[in-house]
Amino acid sequence: MSALGFIVVAAMLAIYVLTDGYDLGVASVAPLVARSARERAAAMESIGPFWSGNEVWLVAAGGVLFAFFPQAYACAFSGFYLPFMLVLWLLMFRGIALELRNHFTNAVWHDFWDAAFSLSSLLLIVLFGVAIGNLIRGVPLDANGYFTGTFAFLLNPYALGVALLAVTTLAQHGLTFLMMRIDGSPAERARRTALRLWPALVALYLLVTIATFAVQPRAFDRGIIGIVGLALVPIFALAALALTRNEIEHGRAFRAFLGSSAFIALLLIAAAATMYPYLLLAYPAGTGGLTIDAAKPSVAALATIIPITLAGLLIVVVYTTFVVRRMQGKIVLPKEFV
């Protein structure tokens, strides 16, 4: 049951990254692709129907983590409280920017909200990347599993490297999404930018993968899961990157988006495999951590949690499917956009 909880939480976080990842990516690359206020408005409109629904997965994942692993939830907040608060403020600020932009007619306000939208989204990616980097590297924990370090400890070179990889990965994800959703010059700029970004993404991925071997040298000791996470998955991830570039080069936007999605999914599978069976790895590496068995709730609690979790997941899936089907298709830009 603990393993099932781990898989459910990991799957929900992966869905969040795949869905909200493309609108975070669109926001981060909008200044490079959209040259005018109207083009920036079109970029924001391309994610308008989806962004709020995508963020539901993050909220749901937090609720499921609390339900299945309450101790891990408490321990995570003991060390990541400040980053979590920053994430909440940035989520609110980018939502405000998306909703308020079109309520102002002044160009200065348009530029302000455009900048706020892009900057808050970029910082969110950085914070998420730093969090994932520290989960893989490990954090200082006391005997009860609570964080004993500082915020400065979280800003270590490995975590910052993962954050940079996250920025580059989601930028590519956003560019492929823009290729699908917008016609005209912005779509072509997105394609060219994605091709220029691809070598940097490959280089960062290889560097972070090598660094992961250094920060978690005992991952292979966890058997087949560690071998899959640090040996086989990276090979498939490189294949997904190569496929993505080929599809971008030939202008096949939907296939490029699928390739980018596959790459992100493989990254998250590798991260989960590197951590399993730990929810919080201790630093330095090899000193244990908080395992899924140590953090699980009682049997009675699980009997209550599982039906509620399944019902909530069904609602989120139905809602997401409905929105995607209703809002699919390209945004046809007026001639002024082209």
ZAROMI-497559 format. One record per residue (C-alpha): x, y, z negated. Coordinates in nm, 2 decimals, always signed. Last residue first. Layout:
<sites>
+--------+--------+--------+
!      u !      v !      w !
+--------+--------+--------+
!      X !      Y !      Z !
...
+--------+--------+--------+
</sites>
This chain:
<sites>
+--------+--------+--------+
!      u !      v !      w !
+--------+--------+--------+
!  +0.18 !  +3.79 !  +3.87 !
!  +0.00 !  +3.94 !  +3.57 !
!  -0.15 !  +4.23 !  +3.76 !
!  -0.31 !  +3.98 !  +4.00 !
!  -0.53 !  +3.84 !  +3.72 !
!  -0.40 !  +3.53 !  +3.55 !
!  -0.59 !  +3.20 !  +3.57 !
!  -0.55 !  +3.03 !  +3.23 !
!  -0.50 !  +2.67 !  +3.31 !
!  -0.72 !  +2.38 !  +3.20 !
!  -0.83 !  +2.23 !  +2.87 !
!  -1.05 !  +2.42 !  +2.63 !
!  -1.35 !  +2.19 !  +2.59 !
!  -1.15 !  +1.87 !  +2.60 !
!  -0.88 !  +2.00 !  +2.36 !
!  -1.14 !  +2.14 !  +2.12 !
!  -1.35 !  +1.82 !  +2.10 !
!  -1.05 !  +1.60 !  +2.05 !
!  -0.92 !  +1.81 !  +1.77 !
!  -1.26 !  +1.81 !  +1.60 !
!  -1.30 !  +1.44 !  +1.63 !
!  -0.95 !  +1.37 !  +1.50 !
!  -1.00 !  +1.61 !  +1.21 !
!  -1.33 !  +1.45 !  +1.11 !
!  -1.19 !  +1.10 !  +1.13 !
!  -0.89 !  +1.20 !  +0.92 !
!  -1.12 !  +1.33 !  +0.65 !
!  -1.32 !  +1.01 !  +0.64 !
!  -1.00 !  +0.80 !  +0.63 !
!  -0.86 !  +1.01 !  +0.34 !
!  -1.18 !  +1.00 !  +0.14 !
!  -1.21 !  +0.62 !  +0.19 !
!  -0.84 !  +0.57 !  +0.08 !
!  -0.83 !  +0.80 !  -0.22 !
!  -1.09 !  +0.65 !  -0.44 !
!  -0.96 !  +0.29 !  -0.42 !
!  -0.61 !  +0.44 !  -0.44 !
!  -0.69 !  +0.61 !  -0.78 !
!  -0.81 !  +0.28 !  -0.92 !
!  -0.49 !  +0.11 !  -0.80 !
!  -0.28 !  +0.37 !  -0.98 !
!  -0.08 !  +0.63 !  -0.79 !
!  +0.25 !  +0.57 !  -0.60 !
!  +0.57 !  +0.77 !  -0.69 !
!  +0.80 !  +0.49 !  -0.81 !
!  +0.69 !  +0.26 !  -0.53 !
!  +0.75 !  +0.53 !  -0.26 !
!  +1.10 !  +0.59 !  -0.39 !
!  +1.23 !  +0.91 !  -0.56 !
!  +1.60 !  +0.93 !  -0.52 !
!  +1.91 !  +0.71 !  -0.52 !
!  +2.27 !  +0.82 !  -0.57 !
!  +2.39 !  +0.70 !  -0.23 !
!  +2.41 !  +1.05 !  -0.07 !
!  +2.49 !  +1.33 !  -0.31 !
!  +2.21 !  +1.44 !  -0.35 !
!  +1.90 !  +1.25 !  -0.41 !
!  +1.65 !  +1.14 !  -0.14 !
!  +1.29 !  +1.24 !  -0.19 !
!  +1.02 !  +1.02 !  -0.04 !
!  +1.25 !  +0.72 !  -0.03 !
!  +1.18 !  +0.39 !  +0.13 !
!  +1.25 !  +0.52 !  +0.40 !
!  +1.46 !  +0.83 !  +0.45 !
!  +1.65 !  +0.75 !  +0.77 !
!  +1.35 !  +0.57 !  +0.92 !
!  +1.14 !  +0.89 !  +0.86 !
!  +1.40 !  +1.11 !  +1.02 !
!  +1.44 !  +0.87 !  +1.32 !
!  +1.06 !  +0.86 !  +1.36 !
!  +1.05 !  +1.24 !  +1.35 !
!  +1.31 !  +1.27 !  +1.63 !
!  +1.13 !  +1.01 !  +1.83 !
!  +0.80 !  +1.20 !  +1.81 !
!  +0.98 !  +1.52 !  +1.91 !
!  +1.13 !  +1.35 !  +2.22 !
!  +0.80 !  +1.19 !  +2.31 !
!  +0.63 !  +1.53 !  +2.29 !
!  +0.89 !  +1.68 !  +2.52 !
!  +0.84 !  +1.40 !  +2.77 !
!  +0.46 !  +1.45 !  +2.76 !
!  +0.51 !  +1.82 !  +2.81 !
!  +0.73 !  +1.76 !  +3.11 !
!  +0.47 !  +1.51 !  +3.25 !
!  +0.21 !  +1.79 !  +3.22 !
!  +0.43 !  +2.05 !  +3.38 !
!  +0.55 !  +1.87 !  +3.69 !
!  +0.75 !  +2.15 !  +3.82 !
!  +1.02 !  +1.93 !  +3.98 !
!  +1.30 !  +2.07 !  +3.75 !
!  +1.07 !  +2.04 !  +3.45 !
!  +0.99 !  +1.68 !  +3.52 !
!  +1.36 !  +1.59 !  +3.55 !
!  +1.44 !  +1.78 !  +3.24 !
!  +1.18 !  +1.60 !  +3.04 !
!  +1.29 !  +1.26 !  +3.16 !
!  +1.65 !  +1.33 !  +3.05 !
!  +1.52 !  +1.44 !  +2.71 !
!  +1.31 !  +1.13 !  +2.68 !
!  +1.61 !  +0.92 !  +2.76 !
!  +1.81 !  +1.10 !  +2.50 !
!  +1.54 !  +1.02 !  +2.24 !
!  +1.54 !  +0.66 !  +2.35 !
!  +1.91 !  +0.63 !  +2.26 !
!  +1.86 !  +0.82 !  +1.94 !
!  +1.58 !  +0.57 !  +1.84 !
!  +1.81 !  +0.27 !  +1.87 !
!  +2.10 !  +0.36 !  +1.64 !
!  +2.01 !  +0.59 !  +1.34 !
!  +1.64 !  +0.51 !  +1.29 !
!  +1.63 !  +0.16 !  +1.42 !
!  +1.94 !  +0.06 !  +1.23 !
!  +1.80 !  +0.21 !  +0.91 !
!  +1.47 !  +0.03 !  +0.95 !
!  +1.65 !  -0.30 !  +1.03 !
!  +1.83 !  -0.30 !  +0.70 !
!  +1.85 !  -0.02 !  +0.44 !
!  +2.23 !  -0.05 !  +0.43 !
!  +2.24 !  +0.13 !  +0.77 !
!  +2.13 !  +0.45 !  +0.59 !
!  +2.45 !  +0.43 !  +0.38 !
!  +2.64 !  +0.70 !  +0.56 !
!  +2.37 !  +0.96 !  +0.51 !
!  +2.54 !  +1.30 !  +0.53 !
!  +2.80 !  +1.19 !  +0.78 !
!  +2.57 !  +0.98 !  +1.00 !
!  +2.33 !  +1.27 !  +1.00 !
!  +2.61 !  +1.50 !  +1.13 !
!  +2.65 !  +1.28 !  +1.44 !
!  +2.28 !  +1.31 !  +1.51 !
!  +2.29 !  +1.69 !  +1.44 !
!  +2.58 !  +1.73 !  +1.69 !
!  +2.41 !  +1.51 !  +1.96 !
!  +2.08 !  +1.70 !  +1.93 !
!  +2.26 !  +2.04 !  +1.94 !
!  +2.43 !  +1.94 !  +2.26 !
!  +2.12 !  +1.81 !  +2.42 !
!  +1.92 !  +2.12 !  +2.32 !
!  +2.20 !  +2.36 !  +2.45 !
!  +2.19 !  +2.17 !  +2.79 !
!  +1.81 !  +2.20 !  +2.81 !
!  +1.78 !  +2.58 !  +2.74 !
!  +1.86 !  +2.69 !  +3.10 !
!  +1.61 !  +2.44 !  +3.25 !
!  +1.35 !  +2.55 !  +3.00 !
!  +1.41 !  +2.92 !  +3.09 !
!  +1.36 !  +2.84 !  +3.46 !
!  +1.03 !  +2.66 !  +3.40 !
!  +0.90 !  +2.93 !  +3.16 !
!  +1.00 !  +3.20 !  +3.41 !
!  +0.79 !  +3.01 !  +3.67 !
!  +0.49 !  +2.99 !  +3.44 !
!  +0.52 !  +3.36 !  +3.35 !
!  +0.54 !  +3.45 !  +3.73 !
!  +0.21 !  +3.30 !  +3.83 !
!  -0.01 !  +3.04 !  +3.65 !
!  -0.04 !  +2.97 !  +3.28 !
!  -0.15 !  +2.67 !  +3.08 !
!  +0.07 !  +2.38 !  +3.19 !
!  +0.39 !  +2.58 !  +3.23 !
!  +0.31 !  +2.74 !  +2.90 !
!  +0.30 !  +2.40 !  +2.74 !
!  +0.64 !  +2.31 !  +2.89 !
!  +0.78 !  +2.63 !  +2.75 !
!  +0.63 !  +2.57 !  +2.40 !
!  +0.79 !  +2.23 !  +2.38 !
!  +1.13 !  +2.37 !  +2.50 !
!  +1.11 !  +2.63 !  +2.22 !
!  +1.00 !  +2.36 !  +1.98 !
!  +1.32 !  +2.17 !  +2.04 !
!  +1.55 !  +2.48 !  +2.03 !
!  +1.40 !  +2.61 !  +1.71 !
!  +1.41 !  +2.26 !  +1.55 !
!  +1.77 !  +2.21 !  +1.66 !
!  +1.86 !  +2.54 !  +1.49 !
!  +1.67 !  +2.43 !  +1.17 !
!  +1.86 !  +2.09 !  +1.18 !
!  +2.19 !  +2.29 !  +1.19 !
!  +2.07 !  +2.51 !  +0.91 !
!  +2.00 !  +2.19 !  +0.70 !
!  +2.34 !  +2.06 !  +0.78 !
!  +2.52 !  +2.38 !  +0.70 !
!  +2.35 !  +2.43 !  +0.36 !
!  +2.06 !  +2.67 !  +0.30 !
!  +1.89 !  +2.44 !  +0.05 !
!  +2.16 !  +2.51 !  -0.21 !
!  +2.08 !  +2.88 !  -0.19 !
!  +1.73 !  +2.81 !  -0.31 !
!  +1.88 !  +2.65 !  -0.62 !
!  +1.94 !  +2.30 !  -0.75 !
!  +1.77 !  +2.09 !  -1.02 !
!  +1.48 !  +1.94 !  -0.83 !
!  +1.27 !  +1.70 !  -1.03 !
!  +1.30 !  +1.32 !  -1.00 !
!  +1.25 !  +1.25 !  -1.37 !
!  +1.62 !  +1.17 !  -1.43 !
!  +1.72 !  +1.50 !  -1.26 !
!  +1.73 !  +1.55 !  -0.88 !
!  +1.98 !  +1.74 !  -0.66 !
!  +1.86 !  +1.73 !  -0.30 !
!  +1.90 !  +1.49 !  -0.02 !
!  +2.05 !  +1.51 !  +0.33 !
!  +1.73 !  +1.39 !  +0.51 !
!  +1.49 !  +1.59 !  +0.29 !
!  +1.73 !  +1.88 !  +0.31 !
!  +1.73 !  +1.88 !  +0.69 !
!  +1.35 !  +1.85 !  +0.70 !
!  +1.31 !  +2.15 !  +0.47 !
!  +1.56 !  +2.36 !  +0.67 !
!  +1.38 !  +2.28 !  +0.99 !
!  +1.04 !  +2.37 !  +0.85 !
!  +1.19 !  +2.70 !  +0.73 !
!  +1.35 !  +2.77 !  +1.07 !
!  +1.03 !  +2.69 !  +1.26 !
!  +0.83 !  +2.92 !  +1.03 !
!  +1.08 !  +3.20 !  +1.09 !
!  +1.03 !  +3.17 !  +1.46 !
!  +0.65 !  +3.18 !  +1.42 !
!  +0.67 !  +3.49 !  +1.19 !
!  +0.90 !  +3.66 !  +1.44 !
!  +0.69 !  +3.59 !  +1.75 !
!  +0.35 !  +3.69 !  +1.60 !
!  +0.50 !  +4.00 !  +1.43 !
!  +0.66 !  +4.11 !  +1.75 !
!  +0.33 !  +4.07 !  +1.94 !
!  +0.14 !  +4.24 !  +1.66 !
!  +0.38 !  +4.54 !  +1.67 !
!  +0.38 !  +4.56 !  +2.05 !
!  +0.00 !  +4.56 !  +2.06 !
!  -0.01 !  +4.82 !  +1.79 !
!  +0.21 !  +5.05 !  +1.99 !
!  +0.00 !  +4.99 !  +2.30 !
!  -0.31 !  +5.13 !  +2.13 !
!  -0.63 !  +4.95 !  +2.21 !
!  -0.65 !  +4.76 !  +1.88 !
!  -0.89 !  +4.47 !  +1.82 !
!  -0.71 !  +4.25 !  +2.06 !
!  -0.41 !  +4.21 !  +1.83 !
!  -0.61 !  +4.14 !  +1.52 !
!  -0.67 !  +3.77 !  +1.55 !
!  -0.33 !  +3.65 !  +1.67 !
!  -0.14 !  +3.89 !  +1.44 !
!  -0.35 !  +3.79 !  +1.14 !
!  -0.29 !  +3.42 !  +1.21 !
!  +0.09 !  +3.49 !  +1.24 !
!  +0.08 !  +3.67 !  +0.90 !
!  -0.12 !  +3.40 !  +0.73 !
!  +0.11 !  +3.12 !  +0.84 !
!  +0.41 !  +3.34 !  +0.75 !
!  +0.28 !  +3.40 !  +0.40 !
!  +0.20 !  +3.03 !  +0.35 !
!  +0.55 !  +2.93 !  +0.47 !
!  +0.71 !  +3.18 !  +0.24 !
!  +0.52 !  +3.03 !  -0.05 !
!  +0.64 !  +2.68 !  +0.05 !
!  +1.00 !  +2.80 !  +0.08 !
!  +0.98 !  +2.95 !  -0.28 !
!  +0.82 !  +2.63 !  -0.42 !
!  +1.06 !  +2.39 !  -0.25 !
!  +1.24 !  +2.25 !  -0.55 !
!  +0.97 !  +2.20 !  -0.81 !
!  +0.71 !  +2.18 !  -0.53 !
!  +0.87 !  +1.86 !  -0.40 !
!  +0.87 !  +1.71 !  -0.75 !
!  +0.50 !  +1.77 !  -0.79 !
!  +0.41 !  +1.63 !  -0.45 !
!  +0.64 !  +1.33 !  -0.51 !
!  +0.47 !  +1.26 !  -0.84 !
!  +0.13 !  +1.28 !  -0.67 !
!  +0.22 !  +1.02 !  -0.40 !
!  -0.10 !  +0.89 !  -0.23 !
!  -0.34 !  +1.18 !  -0.30 !
!  -0.09 !  +1.46 !  -0.32 !
!  +0.07 !  +1.34 !  +0.01 !
!  -0.28 !  +1.31 !  +0.16 !
!  -0.37 !  +1.67 !  +0.07 !
!  -0.04 !  +1.80 !  +0.21 !
!  -0.10 !  +1.61 !  +0.53 !
!  -0.45 !  +1.75 !  +0.55 !
!  -0.32 !  +2.11 !  +0.52 !
!  -0.05 !  +2.04 !  +0.78 !
!  -0.31 !  +1.87 !  +1.01 !
!  -0.55 !  +2.17 !  +0.98 !
!  -0.27 !  +2.38 !  +1.13 !
!  -0.35 !  +2.24 !  +1.47 !
!  -0.72 !  +2.35 !  +1.44 !
!  -0.61 !  +2.71 !  +1.38 !
!  -0.37 !  +2.70 !  +1.68 !
!  -0.59 !  +2.55 !  +1.94 !
!  -0.84 !  +2.79 !  +2.10 !
!  -0.58 !  +3.08 !  +2.10 !
!  -0.29 !  +2.88 !  +2.24 !
!  -0.31 !  +3.01 !  +2.60 !
!  -0.46 !  +3.34 !  +2.48 !
!  -0.13 !  +3.42 !  +2.30 !
!  +0.06 !  +3.37 !  +2.63 !
!  -0.20 !  +3.57 !  +2.82 !
!  -0.16 !  +3.86 !  +2.57 !
!  +0.21 !  +3.84 !  +2.62 !
!  +0.15 !  +3.86 !  +3.00 !
!  -0.07 !  +4.16 !  +2.95 !
!  +0.18 !  +4.34 !  +2.73 !
!  +0.45 !  +4.29 !  +2.99 !
!  +0.76 !  +4.07 !  +3.04 !
!  +0.62 !  +3.74 !  +2.91 !
!  +0.88 !  +3.46 !  +2.94 !
!  +1.16 !  +3.57 !  +2.71 !
!  +0.94 !  +3.76 !  +2.45 !
!  +0.70 !  +3.46 !  +2.45 !
!  +0.97 !  +3.21 !  +2.36 !
!  +0.91 !  +3.20 !  +1.99 !
!  +0.53 !  +3.23 !  +2.02 !
!  +0.51 !  +2.95 !  +2.27 !
!  +0.72 !  +2.73 !  +2.05 !
!  +0.50 !  +2.79 !  +1.75 !
!  +0.21 !  +2.71 !  +1.97 !
!  +0.38 !  +2.39 !  +2.09 !
!  +0.48 !  +2.28 !  +1.74 !
!  +0.13 !  +2.32 !  +1.61 !
!  +0.04 !  +2.01 !  +1.80 !
!  +0.35 !  +1.79 !  +1.80 !
!  +0.46 !  +1.91 !  +1.45 !
!  +0.12 !  +1.85 !  +1.30 !
!  +0.09 !  +1.51 !  +1.46 !
!  +0.43 !  +1.42 !  +1.31 !
!  +0.31 !  +1.54 !  +0.97 !
!  +0.01 !  +1.33 !  +0.99 !
!  +0.21 !  +1.02 !  +1.10 !
!  +0.46 !  +1.07 !  +0.81 !
!  +0.18 !  +1.09 !  +0.56 !
!  +0.00 !  +0.79 !  +0.70 !
!  +0.32 !  +0.58 !  +0.72 !
!  +0.43 !  +0.66 !  +0.37 !
!  +0.08 !  +0.58 !  +0.24 !
!  +0.09 !  +0.24 !  +0.43 !
!  +0.43 !  +0.17 !  +0.27 !
!  +0.29 !  +0.24 !  -0.07 !
!  +0.00 !  +0.00 !  +0.00 !
+--------+--------+--------+
</sites>
